[in-house]
C-alpha cells in the first residue's frame, strides 16, 4: 500500500514538473491544481448550502445596477478574449484540421498562452452569476446544470493552461467566448428593466447556440482520433468528452424547458377548450398601481373581458398585472413621452388580500421600479381594502414609497379607461375569436403591446381638458 502511494506521489510530481508547460509554472494558481479544486468545491457548497441558508430569513438584495455593470463587464471581457484568441491564432495561422501546441517563446505563442490563462481566470468571474442568484433569492435558477457547468469549468481549463496553452483545444475557448458575448448581451438587456423584455424574444435560442457550440467542439476534437496530428490524445478525449457531457445536459434542459412546455401548453389548450364548451369564463386583468412624478392622477383599474371581448363590470378578480416605465413615471401602459412599455405579467389567483398585494404586486414590481426611477414620485392606488390596510401602509413607509390616499367620491379621470376600451374592441373583432382562456390571454397581451404610443400620448395630453370639464360640471372654478 505504501509503495502504491509512493508511486502515485512520484507520478504526480513527474507530471507536474516534467510534462507541463514550463512557461506557465510561475503564473498565478498554475503551480498546483489543488487551489483551483478547493475554490470550485467552495463555490458549489456556498451556492447550494451556505448561501441559501444565510439568505433564508433575509430580504433579497436589489442588484439592478450591479447586474448591469457586471454583465457589461462580461461582454467587454468576452470580446477581449475572443479578439485575443483570434489575433493569436484562429484568425491567422491556426488550422481547423490539426493545430499542434507551440511551446516556444514566439510572441504569438506567448500571446495565445496568456489568452488561455485569462480565459481560465474568466471562469472564476462567472461564479458571480450564481452568487447573484443567491443574493436575490432566485434559488430555482441554481439548477444542477448551472452548478456543474460553472463548477467544472475552472478545473477543466486549468489542465489546458498547465499542459496545452495553445493549439487545437483552444478552439473551444475561441467559440465559447463568442457565445458568451451573445449570452451576456442578452443578460445585460434583461437587467436594464422590464421595458426591454420585448427585445428578448430570442431567449430559447441561447440554449440552441450553446448546443451548436458543443457539437462543433466535439467534431473538431474527435477528428484527431482519425488523423495523424502532433497533439496529445488525452486532451482530445478531455475536451471532446466535456463537450459531449455539456451537450446532453443542455439538451435535457432544452427539452424540459421548451419542448415539454410547448406540449403542455397544447394539452392545456385542449382542456381549456373542453371547459369552454361546458361553461362561460372570464379573463380579468389589472394595472395595479402606478408611480407618477409630482401629483399626476393615477389609480388601480380592474376590468374583465369574456371570450367574445365584451367587458364585465364591477368584477375585482385579478388575473394579470402590467407595469411600464417612462420619464420618472411607473404606469401600466401609459408611458408619457416615450415608447417604453412592458408586457403584461400574470398574477394567478382570484382574490387580492393585503398580504398578497404586498407579496405579488408591491414587492416584486412597484418597489424595484420606484428604485429605478430614483426621483421623487407618488404612488396612488384606490381605496380597495387591500390597498388601505394598515399592513400595506406600514410596508410602503418601510420601503420609503410615498403614497396618497384617494379622496371620497373622486371621479375617475385616468386615461387607462380608454386604453382598456381599445384592447376590448381589438380583441372582440379578432378572427377567429379566442376560444379559451389561454388564447384570450395571449390575444389581450398582444393587443396591449400593439397600441400606438402616439394614441396614449394624446390621452395624456387630453387629461387637463377632462379635469376642467369635471370641475366645471360640479360647479367649481377653473380660473
N, C-alpha and C positions, 0 to 999 in steps of 0.2 A: 504493500500500500504506500509506504514511504517512497519507494522507488518510482511509483506511478506519479505521485505528487511532484517529486523532483523533476521528472521528465516533462510534466506539464508546465512547471515554472520555467525550466530551461527553454522549452519550446516557445513559450510566450516571449521571453526576453530575446530569443533569436529572431522571432517575427518582428518585434518592435524595433530592434536595433539594426538588423541586417536586411530586412525585406521592405522596410518602409522608405519613403522618400526623405532623404536627409535634409532637403531644402526646407521642410516644414517642421522639423523636430523641435525647434525653439519657438514656434508660433504659439500663441495663446491657446491653451486647452488641447494642444496636439501631442504632448509628451505621453499621455496615457488615456485610455478610453474610459476609465472609471469616473473622473469628474463629470463627463458628459452623461454617463449612465445614471449617476446619482441625481443630476439635475432633471433628467427625464422622469425618473421614478418619483422624485419630489413633486414635479408638476402633476403627474397623474393622481397622486394621493391628495394633493392640495385641491384640485378642481373637482374630484369625485367625493371627497370625505371632509377635509378640514374646512374648505371654503363654504360649501352649503351649510355646514353645521354652524359656522360663525355668523352666517347671514340669516339663519333661521328666524330669529326674533328681531331682525333689523329691517328697516325700510330699504327698498332697492335704491341704489345711487342713480342720480340723474347725470349721465355721462355724455350728453348730446355733443357738446363741443369737444370733449376728449376724443370721442369716436370720430368726429370729423377730422381732427388733426392726425389721429392715429392712421386712419385709412388713407388720408392724403400722403402721409409719410410712407406707407407701404406701397402706394402707387409709384411714388418717386424712387424709392429704394429698388423695387422690382424692375423699373425701367432702367435704372443704372446697371443692375446685374445682367439684364438681358443685353444691354449695349456692350458690356464688358465681354460677355461670352461670345457675342457676335464678332466684335472687333479683334479679339484674341485668337479666333479660330474659325467659328462656324460661318461667318460671313466672308472668310478669306480663303485659307488654305486647307481647312479641315475637310475630310472625306466622309460622306454618309455611309459608305460601304465598309471602310476599315480605317480607323484612326488610332495608331499607337500613341502611347504617352511619351512626350518629350521631357526627359528628366534633366535636360541641360539648363544652363544659365542664360539661354536665349531670352531676350526681352519679352517676346510674345509668349514663350513657355512660362516665364515667371508671372506674366500678367494673367494668364489663364489660371495658374496655381493660386494667385492672390484672389482672383474672382471666385474660385472654388471655396476658399476659406470664408469669404464674405457671404457666400450663399449658405454655408454651414451656419454662420452667425445669424443669418436672417431667420433660420428655423426657430431660434430662441425668441426672437422678437414676436413671432407668430403665436407664442404661448399667450400673449395678451388677448388674442381672440377669445380664448376660453375664460381667462381671468375676468374679462369684462362681462361675460355671461354670468359668472358667479356673482359679481358685484351688483348686477342688475336683476339678480334672482331669476334668470332665464334658464333654469336647470333643465328644462325639457330640450334645450338646444345642445346640452352637453351629452351627446349620444356616444355610444361605443365607437362608432365610425369616427367621430370627431376626435375623441381622445387618442385612439390608436393612430390615426393619421398624424396628429401633431406630436404625439409622444415618441413615435418610432423615428421620425424623420431626422432629428439631430444625430442620433446614434448611427443611423444608416449613412448619412452624409459624412460623418466623422471618418469612417473607414475609407470612403472615397478620397477625402483630402489627405489622409495619412499615407495611403498606398498608391493612389492613381489620381493625383490632382491635375487632370488634363486628359486628353484623348477621348476615346469612344464614349465612355459613360457620361461625360459632361453634356451629352445631348439631352439627357433627362433634365438637368438644370436649365439648359437653354430653353426647352419647351415650357418647363414649369414656371419660370419667371415671366414668360409671355402670358401664360394662363393667369398668373397672379395679377398682372396689370389689369386684365379684364375683370377678374373677381373683385379686387379691392376697389376698382372704379365703381362697380355695382354697389358695394357696401358704402362707399362714400356718398353716392347719390341717395341711398336709403337713409343714411344718417342725417341728411340735410332736412328731413322732415316729411310728414305725410303728403304735403302738397306736391311732392315729386314722385309719388307712387305710380302715377300714370306713365312714367318713363321706365318703369321696372317690369314691364310685361314679359321680359325675356329671362325671368328668374330660373325656370326649369332648364333652360339651355346651358346654364353654368355647369350643371352636373353632366350634361351631354359633352360639353367641351372637355371636362376633366376625364371622362371615359375615353374620348378620342385620343387625348394625350397619352393615356396608359397603353392603348392599343399601339400607337406609334412607337412608344418606348419598347414595348415587347418585341415588335417586329425588328426594330433597329438593333436591339441587344441580341436576340436569339439567332439572327442571321450569321453571327460569328461562330455558331456551332457547326456551320456547314461550309465555311470558307476559311482559308488559312490567313490568320491575322496575328501580328505580334502584340496581342493584348491578353491579359490574364483571364483565363476561362472562369476562374472563381468569381470575378466581378461581372462577367456576362450573366452567370446564374444569379448573382446577388441582385443586380439591377432588374433583370428580367422577371424574377420571381416576385420582387417587390411590386412591379407593375401589374403582374397577374393578381396578386392579393388585393391591391387597391382597386383594380378594375372590378373585381367581384363584390367588394364592399360597396363601392359607389353604385354598381349595378343594382344591388339589393336595395340600397337607399332609394334609387330612382323608381324602382318598381313599387316599393311601399308608399312613396310619397306622391307619385304622379299616375302610374298605370293603374294601381288598385283604387286610387282615389277617383279616377275617371270612371272605372267600372262601378264603384259605389254610388257615384252621382247618377249614373244611368238607372241603377236599381232603385234608388230613392225617388227618381223621377217617375218610375213605373208605379211605385207605392203611392206617390202623391196623386197620380192620375186616377188610381182606384178610389182614393179618399175623395177626390173632387167629384166623382160620379155620385157618391153617396151623400155628400153634404156641401153646403156653401162654406167658404172660408174667407178669412180677412188677412190682409197684409197691412200691418201698422208700422209706421216708422216715425222717428222723432229727430228734430235738430235740437238737441238737449243742452242748451246754454250757448252763449256767445260772449266774447270779450271785445268791447269797443274802447277806443280811446275816448277820453273825456266823458260826455254824458249822452252819447247816442242811444236811442231807444232800441232795446232788443229783448226778446223773450223766448221761452220754450214753446214749440208748437208740436202737437202730436196729431197726426191725421192718418186715416186708414183708407185703403182702396180695396174694392172687391176685384175679382179676377177680370171683370169687364171694364175696369178703370173708373167705376163710379165711386165717389167719395162717401165714406161713412163718417158721420159727425158724432162728436161727443164720445169718442172712444179713446181710452187712455192706455191701452195695451201698447207696450214698447217692443218693437221688433228690430229696428235698425237705428243706427246713430251715426250722424255725419258731422264732420267738422272741417273747417277750412281756414286759411291764414292769409292775411294781407295787410300791409301797412299798419301794423300795430293793432289789428283787429282780428279777433277769432270768431268765425261765424260758420254756420252750416255750409252754405253755398254762396252767400252774399259777400264776395270778396271785393271790396270797393277799390277801384283804381288799379286793379291788377288782374291777370288771368290765372292766378294760382287758385287751385281748387283740389280738395282731396276727395277720395272715393267715400262712399257710404261704408260704415263699419258695422257689422252685425253685432247686436247685443241680444242674446237669446232670453226668452222668458216673457211672461205675460203681466207681471206686476213689478212696480218700481217702489221699493221701500227706501227709507233714508239710508240704511247701511249699504244697500245695493247701489244707490245713487252715488255714494262716495266711492265704493269699490269698482264699479263698472263704468262710471261716467267721469267723475271729477278726477280721481287719482290717475287713471291711465291716459286721459285725453286733455282735460282742461288744465291741470297743473303743468304738464310739460309745455303746452302752448303758451301759458302765461309766462313761464320761464323763458321761452324762446323769444317772445315779444319784447320783454325787458322793460318797456316803457310803462308809465302809469296807465292803468286800464281799469274798467269797471265791469264786473260780472253781473248780469241781470238775468234772473230766472223768475218765473211767475210764482204765485202763492200756492201751488200744489203742495200737499202735505209733506212729501219727501224733501221738498226744497226749503221749507221753513222750519224743519225740525231742528231742535237745539243742537243735536249732534252734528248736523251739517254746518250750522253757523260756527260752531266751535272748530270744526275741521278747517273751514275756509279761513278763519282767523289764524289758525296754526300755520297754514301754508302761505299766509300773507296774501290772500286773494281778496281784493276789495270787491264787495258785493252790495247791491242796492235792493231794498225791499220794494216790491210793486205796490203803488197806492191802490186803495179800493176803487172799484168802478173805473179802472183805467181802460181806455179804448185801445184796441189792437191796431197799431199802425205799422207793424213790421212788414216790410215788402216780401218777406218769405212766403206770405199767404199767396201772393201772385205766382210765385215760383212753384208752389205745390199745385196750383191750378194748371200751370203749364205741363208739369210732369204728368198729372192725371189725364189731361187731354191727349197728350202724346201716347201714353200707354193705351188709352181707350181705342185709338184708331189703328193700332198695330194689327197687321195681318201676317200670319194667323195670330189670334189673340192668345196671350199666355194661358196655358191650360192647367197649370198647377202653381202652387206657392213658390216653388224653386224658380220656375221660369218667370213668374211675375216679379219676383225679387230681382232677377237678372235684368229684366226689362226696365224696372224702376231705376236701378243703378245706372244703366246705360243712358237713359233719358236724362237723369240727373247730371251726368257728365257732359252731355252734348248741348245743354242750354247755352246759348251765346252769351259771353261775358258782357257784351255791349247792352244786351237786354237787362241784365242785372244792374249794370251801372245806371241805366235810365231809371230803374226803380229806386235806387239810392237817391238820385238827383230829384226825384219826384216827392220824396218824403216831406220836405218843408211845405209844399203846397197842400199835402194831405193833412198835415198838422194844423195849418192855418184854417183849413175848412172845418176841422173838428172844433177848434177853439171858437170860431165864429158861430157854428151851429149850436154851441152850448152857451152862447151869449157872452163869450169872452172878447177881450180887446187884443188885437194883434199889432197895434201901433206901438 
